[in-house]
Amino acid sequence: MKLTYIQIRDYLLPNLTIKNQSTTGINKYGYLRLHYLKENKKALYTTLLMTNELTNHLISVSKNSEDRLQLLMENYKNSDERLSEKNKKINHIEWSKLMNNYRNIAEEIILNDFIFI
């Protein structure tokens, strides 16, 4: 990282401005990762922030988490016959309970794999 300096009167001060980056593409997992970095991994947070890689890191975590969630949910749907469209029409409440349960399991896996590392 190359620092640039600006002169103010007799002093050379480092130019530590951060480029404004778009935060589109950051979902709830990205914001959870941001909060975790701020609270628990301050050195990594500061390094990512100073090198302008924080937004890219958060977008990457968001994308990877969303992809993993979709994959896990598809695997759960394919492995449990109670999650078929036929059962959805027959017993919607039971189907919703199962889907919520599987989604909670998948989110727990994602939090442990991507967010709290």
ABEGO torsion letter per residue (X at the ends): XBBBBBBBEABBBBBABBBBBBABGBBAAAAAAAAAAAAABAAAAAAAAAAGAAAAAAAAAAAAAAAAAAAAAAAAAAABAAABAAAAAABAAAAAAAAAAAAAAAAAAAAAAAABX
